[in-house]
Amino acid sequence: MNSIFSTKFVQLLKSLDTDEMKALDSWLRSPWCNSNKNLIQLFSRLRKYHPHFMDNKLTKEGLFHSILPNSKFSNRRMNNLLSEAFLAAKKFLIFQRFDNKLSHVQQEAWAQESQSRYLNEWFFKDVNKLMAYFEQLNTKTFEEHLTLYRLNRMTYFHPKQETRLQKGYQLITTMDEQLELLYLLEKAFIINEKIARSRFLKKENHEVDTSLKLWRSASQQIVHPAIQLYRLRFDFLEKGAAEKYYELRSFFIQKMELLTPTEQKTHLISLLNDTKILIRQGLMDITATLELYRLGLKIGAVFNQGKLTLNTFVSIISASNTKGSFEFTNSFIDKYASHLNKSVQVDGIQWAKAHTAYWKKDLEISLGILSRQDFKSLFFKYIGRVLNTQVYFELSLQDNSYQEYIESYLDTFEKWLNREQLWSDAQRSSFINFVKKCRVLHRAYHNPNNITDKIEHLLDGQKNIQALNWLEQKQQQILRRRNR
């Protein structure tokens, strides 16, 4: 990367959109905000490279002379100019946040000023107006809860003591209720995170029994959708019963609009993780995730800094196609494949099209896509071979001439897995298990007289295996064949 474009100033500029770049230009041109005219020149020279900032011909020395044509190049002076530009851009962004009309930081700061200057009439008028705004909100973020508490606290401890000393003054009770609710919401979030980390991170084991017992006791009388949702979540995690899961899921979908964006994302991701565990336990079908994923796309919960992970992309395609929602699948590919990292987008699109063709029973089309696509990503090399196996398996059920193809392909796949060392043994084992179960099921199908109880229990207790839902479908198909 060009050393100019790797500087902190340019990295910050990359994060700005077009409107923000225009506002920064105005900021730098304001004498009140900036007194160094060289910063204006520097920004003007770099602005034309926004947003990608790519030009191998641009050098520090060249940029220096375009700003200071009559000066001798100095690397130190250029670095100082870039550092000053970074600090100016940093101040600009801080001011933008403070100046945001949706932020109440200004009003709270003004309340503090009017209080400290004993402008009592203005203080009470503005604070009461601001508190009324927060109190009427159906949902409040952590910051809004905290701001409302601070405003009440500021009012209670106002230098003018007459109101505070009045008999029956209820503000202290209001503050107590606000602080308790804020504490219970944050404590529940922390308990839930500890439980999740203990479930999914091998080296972490958080003890939450004591905290959870205290939280349950303290929250008994609280009527709040987020608190109720946490109660249901903790009940489900404690008992693990499927009916508790459905109660939790139903309540979340009904009350989602009453939650803050952060709460929506937290509970949706938790529900998705719960669903995946129940699927691995054989208590649920993969299609159970589709509704949750669609909600996740809507509210942005399944994105990580605007990107989709490979696992999320593949899971959504798999759930949608297994359910037969091909219209949604095609729409999803068109709209969201671009959210994959650029290096795997082509692999992702071609795999998704092949997977869709398979589930639509267009087996030759699926096979054609897979044979033409040379997957570059190791991830798609693995799952592409799984899909190829599924296509050959299905074809062999329709045409006996494919029996040798599937047997040969399974042998080749297994040898490749044993030879491939870029993934750990634990990662590869789920694919090896898939190959072995496929081989047993395929041979059982074509030798119905050899179908035994072993087939009926072939997938019992299987957790670390690829395409379990599909294998179970093939298993049932073979067992029905035995019972004819």
N, C-alpha and C positions, 0 to 999 in steps of 0.2 A: 504493500500500500504506500502511495505517495506520502512522504513525511508530513506535508502540509495537511493532508486530509486525515491524518491520524491524530492531530492535535485535539486537545479538549474543546477548544472553541468550535472547530468544525464538527466534532462529534455531537456537540450540543445543537448546532445548526441543523444537523440531520433530523433531529427530533421535532423540529418546528414545521408547521404546515405553511401554506402560502400566505394566509392571512396573518399569521404570527411573524413571518419574515417581513411583511409590509409594516407591521406595527413596530418591529425592532428597528427598522430603518428610520421611522419617525422618531423613535426614542433616542437613537444615536444622534440625530440631527437637532435635537432639542438642547439648547445651551444649559438648561436646568438639569438635564440628565447626564450630559457628556460634554466635557470641555476639550477633549483631544480630537481634533479634526482628522487625524490620521486613522482613527478607528472607523470613521465614515468611509474613507477611501478603501481600507482593508475589507470592510463588509461589502462594499460595492463590487470589488474585484471577485470576491468569493461567491457572492450571491448568485451569479450566473450558472454556477455548478450545482445549485440546489435542485433536487433533493439527493441525487446520487453521489455527487462530488467525485467525479472520475475524470482525470486528465493526467496522463503520465508525463506530459511535456511541462507541466507547471512545476517550478522549483521555488524553493524559499528565496533564493537570490533574485529570480525573475519577479516574484511577487513583491519583494522588497523594493526593487527599482521602479516598479509601476506605481508604488505609493510614494516613495521618496526618490525621485529621479536625480536629484542633485547631491545625494549623499552616497558615501562609500558603504558597500554592503557590510553589515555587522550581524552575525548570527545571534549574538546576545541581544542586540536591540530588536531584532525581528521576534525573538522568543518573548521578550518583554511586552512587545506590542500585542502578540497573540494572547499572552496571559491577561493583559489589561482588557482585551476584547472579551475574553471568557468571563471575567468578573462583571463587565458591563452587561453582558447577555444574562448572566445569573441574576443580577439586580433587576433586570427587565422582567424576567419570569416571576420573581418574587412579587414585584409590583403588580403584575398581571393577575396573580392569584388574589392579592389583597384588593385589587380594583374590580374583581369579578362581581357583577351585580347580583349573582345568585348566592354570594357569600355574605355572611352576617358578621364577619370579622370587623368590618368598618363600624357597624352600629355598636358592637360591643366595645370597641376601642373608644368610640365617641362617648358611650355611657360612662366609661372609666374617667375620661377627661372631664365631663360635666360634673361627675361626682366629686372629683378631687378639687374642682374649682368652686364647689358649693353652688352650682347652678341647679338648684333642687327642682324647680318647676320643669325645666327641660329634661332633667334626668328621669324623673318619675314618668313623665309623659312618654318619652322615647322607650324606656325599659318596659313599661306596661304594654306598649304597642308591640314590641318585639316578642315579649313573652306570650301575648295573645296569639301571635303568628305561630309560634312553635307548638303551643298547646292544641291548636286546631288541626295539626298534621295527623293524618291517620297512621302514618309510619314515621318513625324518627331514627336517624342514623345514630351511631355512637357519639359523633361530634355534636349532633343536635340535642341529644339527651344531656350531654355534658354542658353545652352552652346554656340550656334552660336552667340547669342546676346552678351554674355560676351566676346567671342573672338574678335568680332568686336569692342566692347567697349575698350578692352585691347589694340587693335591696334590703335584706334583713340587717346587714351590718353597715348600713348607710350612717354617716355621722349624725344625721338628724335622728335622735333616739325616741322622739315622742311616739311615733307609730309602733315601733318595736315593743315599747313598754306597755302598750294598751292591753287590757285584759281580753283574752279570747283571740288574740292575733294568731292566725292559722298558718302563717307562712313557714314556720319551723316544721310543722307537720307535713306540709307540701314538700319541703326539702328532703325530709326523711323518706317519704314515699318515692321521690324521684331517685334518690341515691340507692335505695334498696332495689328498685327495678333495674337500674343501670348495673349494679353489682351482680344481680342474679342473671342478667343477660350475658354479661362478660364471663361470669364464672361458668355458666352452662357451656359457652363456646369453648372455654379452656378445657373443661372436662371432656367434651366431645372430641376435641383435638387430641388429647392424651390417649383416649380410647382408640382413635383411628391410628395414631402413630404406633401404639402397642400391637394393633392388628396387622399392620402392613410393613413395619420396619423391624427387622429381625433383632437388632441390637438395642431396641428400646422396650422397656416394660414399666409402664407408669401405674402406680397404685392410686386408684380413684375412689375406692369404696367409702372411705371416711368423708371425703369431699362431697361425694354424691349423696350420702345420707344427710349431711348438713344442708345441702342445696334443696333436697326434696322437702325437708322440714321447713326451711325458710320460704319456699315458694308456694306453699299449700294454698294460701289465700289470694295469690296473685292471679288475676284474670288478664291474660295477654296472649295473643296468638303465637308469638315466638316462644314464650314460656311453655305453653301447652304442647307445642311441637317438640320441644326438648324433652318434656315429660314422656311423650309417646316414644320418642327415639330411645331414651334410656330404658323404658320398659321393654322395647323390642330387643335391645342389645343384651339386656339382663336375662330375658326368657328365650329369645331366639325363635319364638313360635311364628309360623307363617301368617297366622291371622293378625298378629301384632304388626307385622310388616305391612299388610294391606290396610290396616287402620291408619298407620303412620303415613303411608303413601297417599291414601285418600284425603286425609286431613291436609297434607301439604299442598296438594293440587287445589283443594277448595279454598285454602287461606293464603295462597301464594301472593296474591295482590296486596295483602295486609303486612307483608314482610318487607324489610329494606332490601335493596339490591344485594348487599353483602350476605344477609341472612338467606335470601333466595339461593344464591350460589352455593353457600355452605351446605344447606340442607339437600339441595339437588345432587351435588357431588357425593354426599354421604349416602343418599338413596341409591345412586348408581352403583356405588361400591357394595352396598347391602345386596342389591339385585344380582350382581355378578357372583357374590359368594353363594347365594341361594341357587343360582344356575349351576355352579360347580358342584353343589351338593345334590343336584338332580331334582330339586324342588320347584324349579321354574324353567321356562323356555327362554331362549335368547331373545325372542321377540318382546319379552317383558321390558326390555331396555329402551325400545324404540320411542315410546311416548316421552320418556324422561330425556332422551337425547334431543328430541325435537324441542322440548322446553329449553334444554341447555343451549341449543343454537339460537333460540329466540332471545334469551337473556344474556347470552355471551359466556355462560358458565363453563362451556367445554373448550374454550379457547385459552391458550397460554400466550399472552402478549400478542394476540391477534393470529396466532398459529394453531393449527390442529396437529396433534401428535399422530403418528402412524397408527398406533393402537386405537385411538378414538375414531379415526377415519375408517379403518377396517371394521371396527365394531358396528358403526352406524350402517355401513353397506351390508354387512352380514345380517344384522337384525332386520333391516328393511326388506332385503331380498328373501330371507327365510319366511317373512310374513306375507310376501307377495305384493309388497307396496312398490311396484316397479316405477310408477310415475314419480313417487317421492325420490326413489333412488336416482333416477336420471336428473331430476331437478337438483338434488344434493350434489351430484358430481359436477354439474355445470356451474353451480353457485359457489361451492366450497373447496373444490380441488385446488384452487389457487391459494388456499390458506395452508397447504402443505409447504414444507421447505422446498424451494425451487428445484433442488437437486433430485427430488423424488417425485415430482409432480407427474411426469410422464409415466413412470412406473405405476403410480397410484391410480391414474386414470385408466390405463390399460388393464390393470388387475381388476378394477371395479367393473369395467365393461365385460370382461371375461366372466367374472362372478355373476353378474346380472344375466348374461346369456345362459349360463349353466342353470340358474334357478328358473329361467323361463323355458327350460328344456330345449334350448337351441344349442345342443351339445357340440355340433360341428363348428358353429360360429365361435363358441368359447374356446375350443381346441385350436382353432385357427389363430385367434388373438394371442393365446399363450405361446404357440409355436413361433409366431413372428416377433414377439417382444423379448428382447434380450435384457432381462432385469439387471439394472446396475446396483440397486440397493440390496444388501444382504438380507434385510427383512423381507423384501418381496421375492427374493430368490427362494426363501424358505416357504412362505405361504403360497407363492406361485406354484411350487411343486405339490403342495397339499391340494390346491385346486385342480391341478392336472391329474392327480390321483383320483379325485372325485369324478372328474369327467370320464376318465378311462373306466372307472368302476361302473358308472351308469351305463356307458356304452356296452360294457361286457354283459350287463343284465339284459340288454336288448338284442345283442348279436354275439353269439358264441365265438365268432372269429376274433373278438377282442380279448379273449381270455389270456392268450399268450402276451398280449400287449401289457395288460395290467400286472401280470405276474413279473414280467421283465422290468416294468417301470418301478414296481415296489422294490425289487432287488437293487436296481440302480440307485433309487432314492435312499435306501438304507445304507448302501456303501458310501454314498456321498456324505450322508450324515455322520458316519463313523470317521470319515476322512477329514471333514470340515472342522477346523479347530478354532475359528474366530469367535464362536459363541461358546459359553461354558457348557459343561456336561449337563447341568441342571436345565439350561435353556434348550439344549438339543434333545433332552430325554422326552419332552412332551411330543416332539415330532417322531422320535423313534417308537414311542408307544402307539402313536397313530398308525404308523406303517404296519406294526405287528398286528394290531386289531383289525386293520383293513384286510390283511392277508387271510386271517382266520375267517372273517365274515365272507370274503369273496369265495373262498374254497367251500364254505358251508352252503352258500347259495347254489353253486353248481354241482354240489353233491348232497342233495336233500336227504338222502338216506343216512348221511353221517351227522345230521343236525342232532345235537344232544342238549342236555340241560346245561352243558358248559356254555353254549351260545346264549342261553337265557340269562346267565349270570356273568357274561363276559365283561360287561362294563360296570358291574357293581363296585361302588367305592372309588371309581376312577375320578381323579381330580387333575392330575398333571398330564393332560392329554389334549391334543389339538382337535378341533371340530367335533367335540363330544356330542353336541346336539345332532349333527349329521350322522354320526356313528350310531346313535340311538335310533334314528329313523331307519337306517339300513338294518339294524338288528331286528326291529319290529317287522320289517318287510320280510326278512328271512324266516322269522318265527311264524308269521302268517302262512308262509309257503309250506312249513312243516305241518300245519294244522288243517290244510286243505283235505 
